[in-house]
Amino acid sequence: MAMRKIYSEMKGMKLKEVPGYFKPMLSVGFVKKSIQRGLDNYHAKYIETDSIEPLYHICFGGMIFSYLVALPNERRHLEHKRHAEQHGHH
């Protein structure tokens, strides 16, 4: 939704106007306000309604995070195993 809004606002702009459009969005105050607005929306949608979905978000987010953290180690292990098989080691 946000990308569609940005695209529709930029559609009528000239190329010289684009940096002036994005520069205020990259300020610290704007980013803080956007994050706060997102957290307020999340709180209103899930926390105030006593939904179980935040628990799912934590569980699935934790699983994805642990997978991404372990992925480099697993890739090194598999590469070592492949290298050993190619060179006749056990």
N, C-alpha and C positions, 0 to 999 in steps of 0.2 A: 504494500500500500504506500509506504513512504517513497519508494523509488518511483512509483507511478506519479505521485504528487510532484516530486522534484522534476521528473521528465516533462510533465505538463506545464510547469512553471518556466522551464528552460526553453521550451519549444519555440517561443516567439523571440528569444533573445538573440543578439548578435554575439559573435565570439568574443569581442572585447568586453562585453558585459558579464561574461561568465565568472571571471575571477572575483569581481565585485559582489557577485551573488553568493559565492562560496566562502569568501573571507570572513564574514560575520559568523558563519556556521562553525568555523574552526576555532573560535575564541574559547577560552577556558570557561567563561561564564555561560555561554550558550551550551557547551557540552555538559556542564554541571546541571543546568536547568533541564536539559533533555533527559539526562539519566534520572533526575528526581521525578520528572513527569512519568517516565517509564516505570519506575518503582511504585509511584502512586497508582498508576493504572493496574499494575500487577496486584498490588494490595487490594484494590477495590474489586478486581475480577476474581481473585482466588482466596485471599485471606478472609475478607469480610463475609464471604459466602460460605465459609466453613467447608470448602472443597478439599478433596483428597489429592487433587492434582499437584500441589506443591511437593508432596511426598514423592510422587512419581518423578517430578522434575529432579529432585535430589538424587533419587536412586539411579535413574537412567543417566543423569549428568555425571554421577560418580563412576558409573561403569565406563562411560565413554572416556572420561578423564584418565582412569586407571589404564585403560587399553592404550590410549595415546602415550602415556608415560612409559609403559612397558614395551611399546612397539620398537623403539631403536634397539633395545637389548635383544628382543626376539629376532629381529632382522640380522643382527650380528651373529647370533647363534646359528641361524639357518645358513648364512653365508659361510661360516666356519665349517658346518657340516657338509655343505656342497663342495667346498674346497677339499676337504679331507677325502670325500668319495672320489673326486676326480684324480687325486694323487695316490689312491690305493691305501689310505689309512683307514683304520676302523672307526 
